[in-house]
Amino acid sequence: MVALPINLQNLLRHRTVESERIEYKAAWNPDAIIRTLCAFANDFENLGGGYIIIGQDCDASGRPVAPPAGLAESQIDKIQRELLAACQQIRPPYFPSLTICEVDERKLIVLHAPGGMHRPYTAPSSVSSRHKTWHYYIRRYSSTVEARGDCEQELLSLTANVPFDDRMARQAQVSDLSKPLMLAYLQEVGSALADYANELSVEDLGRQMNVVDGPSECPCPKNVGLMFFSETPERFFPYTQIDVVWFPDGPGGDHFDEKIFKGPLARITREALGYIERNYLHQTVLKHPDRAEATRVWNFPYAAIEEAVVNAVYHRSYQEREPIEVRIMPDEILVLSYPGPDRSIKLADWIAGHAACRRYRNRRIGDFLKELGLTEGRATGVPKILKAMAANGSPPPQFDADDNRRACLVRLPVHYLARR
């Protein structure tokens, strides 16, 4: 049994985890639960798996009700024994982490089922049946369904195709992880694991946070663990950095200032955004002779810059040796990252802010950024940029990518009053 790496109340209220990644079960139902575990392990959309909360019932709209139904103390051991046996029937065997929680004096079992490393997985339609049939299961919205036809073929094509951020870093050691960074993260997100994390070794803590994997005699950190909890992730992923460049005379001028941010992803994201806000954002006040209220606008709205930079951190490829570059000029800000949007997204839909990402490049990075409140995911970045620019009265932003999707460029024009 392990502690949840996220805040339970946030989980119950869908604050950091989408409803399609959460399944509520008022009671122990092995058939339905094993099928859902199989679907989370297959992680068809690369969302990062999901959570099953046993003992928590929900209303007709899928929202948890309070107080929860809860589980009797005598049931908990029995459920754990049966769960162990049932998980061995998943092919290949798959075992979620299990946490016993208490809400409103009621006992709950929370199963954390991250995306599996050996997909595709199959599960029996009935655990207790003597003559079992195994099927592939995936998540469709908030339901677990059998993968058939094209969906089954697409799932099979994902065999052993684990996103880069969720793979083990064979070139690194567990000692490359920073325990103070891990403790600070748990404290910030309000995880119950923070209460006793200091007593655990780095390896044990990393396993509970799912950033360490491998056998006990040769454990390895995962790439996402090094990205967030190593002081020098650029040692393992060259050019994991954000370059902020100021061109006072435009890109054709002879002078420019450059500041490079290196370190854990969450830290450099916040430091780069803070640096831009302090040094390059200013408010213009225009007084009117016919009324008392003045017009106040920003040269660039901070919310739009934040979304553009965080999206670049979230969606860039860490296998490419190219930094995220923020180019600031008097008349515009450019945010450049590599590569561009996935080919499943039509460029016209992306530019219009109507794109729905089918499969995320970095499922684990997204989880950590959501927990820290830096992103929401679910393809909301472009609509938020459009909304922030419109609210400030700025010209509309521009989104660009070449036909080969080699790069992603976000262009934020300056407000015309600030230019004047």
HELIX and SHEET records of a PDB file:
HELIX    1   1 LEU A    8  LEU A   12  1                                   5    
HELIX    2   2 SER A   19  ARG A   21  5                                   3    
HELIX    3   3 PRO A   30  ASN A   42  1                                  13    
HELIX    4   4 GLU A   73  CYS A   87  1                                  15    
HELIX    5   5 GLY A  149  SER A  157  1                                   9    
HELIX    6   6 PHE A  164  ASP A  166  5                                   3    
HELIX    7   7 VAL A  174  ASP A  176  5                                   3    
HELIX    8   8 LYS A  179  VAL A  189  1                                  11    
HELIX    9   9 ALA A  192  ASP A  195  5                                   4    
HELIX   10  10 ALA A  197  GLU A  199  5                                   3    
HELIX   11  11 VAL A  202  GLN A  208  1                                   7    
HELIX   12  12 ASN A  223  PHE A  229  1                                   7    
HELIX   13  13 PRO A  233  ARG A  235  5                                   3    
HELIX   14  14 LEU A  265  TYR A  280  1                                  16    
HELIX   15  15 TYR A  302  HIS A  315  1                                  14    
HELIX   16  16 LEU A  347  ALA A  352  1                                   6    
HELIX   17  17 ARG A  363  GLU A  371  1                                   9    
HELIX   18  18 GLY A  381  ALA A  391  1                                  11    
HELIX   19  19 TYR A  416  ARG A  419  1                                   4    
SHEET    1   A 4 ILE A  22  LYS A  25  0                                        
SHEET    2   A 4 GLY A  50  ILE A  54  1                                        
SHEET    3   A 4 ARG A 106  ALA A 113 -1                                        
SHEET    4   A 4 SER A  97  VAL A 103 -1                                        
SHEET    1   B 3 THR A 122  PRO A 124  0                                        
SHEET    2   B 3 TRP A 134  ARG A 140 -1                                        
SHEET    3   B 3 SER A 143  GLU A 146 -1                                        
SHEET    1   C 2 VAL A 212  ASP A 213  0                                        
SHEET    2   C 2 CYS A 220  PRO A 221 -1                                        
SHEET    1   D 6 ASP A 257  LYS A 262  0                                        
SHEET    2   D 6 GLN A 241  TRP A 246 -1                                        
SHEET    3   D 6 ILE A 324  MET A 329  1                                        
SHEET    4   D 6 GLU A 332  SER A 337 -1                                        
SHEET    5   D 6 CYS A 408  PRO A 413 -1                                        
SHEET    6   D 6 GLN A 398  ASP A 400 -1                                        
SHEET    1   E 2 GLN A 283  HIS A 288  0                                        
SHEET    2   E 2 ARG A 291  TRP A 298 -1                                        
END                                                                             
